[in-house]
């Protein structure tokens, strides 16, 4: 939660803003003692050419193969003239990835390598959602990993999105890989958190889709119903006070338990 507060304090961090440069520097500083690679590119968006950058921290394991945990970190361009800070939508899951890095740092991982991907450009450039005008960072990184052979080494891609909601209710995503969603549920059940998972089902368009298209097993861990009738989503009401440290702990614990289960398969 502290990381989330620090990211939110930079203010709206839409692509092209001063704040997003500050957040990139903040993330890299928190990972300064880790192996970090960046995927820098220019996206051809509906508003023109937009420079973007995804950040990947790599923690080596003892076993061939990689598990990726990902989140996007930017806020919506079309909300740039408001006070929208995306506390739940981008900040908290980026903070969660930094907390997971703290758990991995300095340890010899007995299992698959774990990569933490801070993705840029998830949000649609226009208010009306269009998949072709969004998911820029994930599309670019998925294509890169397919071209260089990395995709074939990735055993699972776990996407975290909007899971700091104080009223946590993570949906089962029909666009995710079925067996991997089953492992996520098994992890939740083993920790006694099953009541927070998969009470509802739906198909979500999110950063996992480009990776699924190149053959990587994916699971979108997302609570898409944020506020009454989703009233906080993409509004200036998406603020720190709507979040819960307990929700972040549940989400993070389940992600780490999912990794443990995947290592045991």
Secondary structure as GFF3:
##gff-version 3
##sequence-region A 1 265
A	DSSP	alpha_helix	2	8	.	.	.	ID=ss1
A	DSSP	alpha_helix	18	30	.	.	.	ID=ss2
A	DSSP	beta_strand	35	45	.	.	.	ID=ss3
A	DSSP	beta_strand	48	59	.	.	.	ID=ss4
A	DSSP	beta_strand	61	72	.	.	.	ID=ss5
A	DSSP	three_ten_helix	77	79	.	.	.	ID=ss6
A	DSSP	pi_helix	87	91	.	.	.	ID=ss7
A	DSSP	alpha_helix	92	104	.	.	.	ID=ss8
A	DSSP	beta_strand	109	119	.	.	.	ID=ss9
A	DSSP	three_ten_helix	131	133	.	.	.	ID=ss10
A	DSSP	alpha_helix	136	147	.	.	.	ID=ss11
A	DSSP	three_ten_helix	150	153	.	.	.	ID=ss12
A	DSSP	beta_strand	154	161	.	.	.	ID=ss13
A	DSSP	beta_strand	170	173	.	.	.	ID=ss14
A	DSSP	alpha_helix	178	190	.	.	.	ID=ss15
A	DSSP	three_ten_helix	194	196	.	.	.	ID=ss16
A	DSSP	beta_strand	197	202	.	.	.	ID=ss17
A	DSSP	alpha_helix	209	213	.	.	.	ID=ss18
A	DSSP	beta_strand	218	222	.	.	.	ID=ss19
A	DSSP	three_ten_helix	228	230	.	.	.	ID=ss20
A	DSSP	three_ten_helix	240	242	.	.	.	ID=ss21
A	DSSP	alpha_helix	245	263	.	.	.	ID=ss22
###
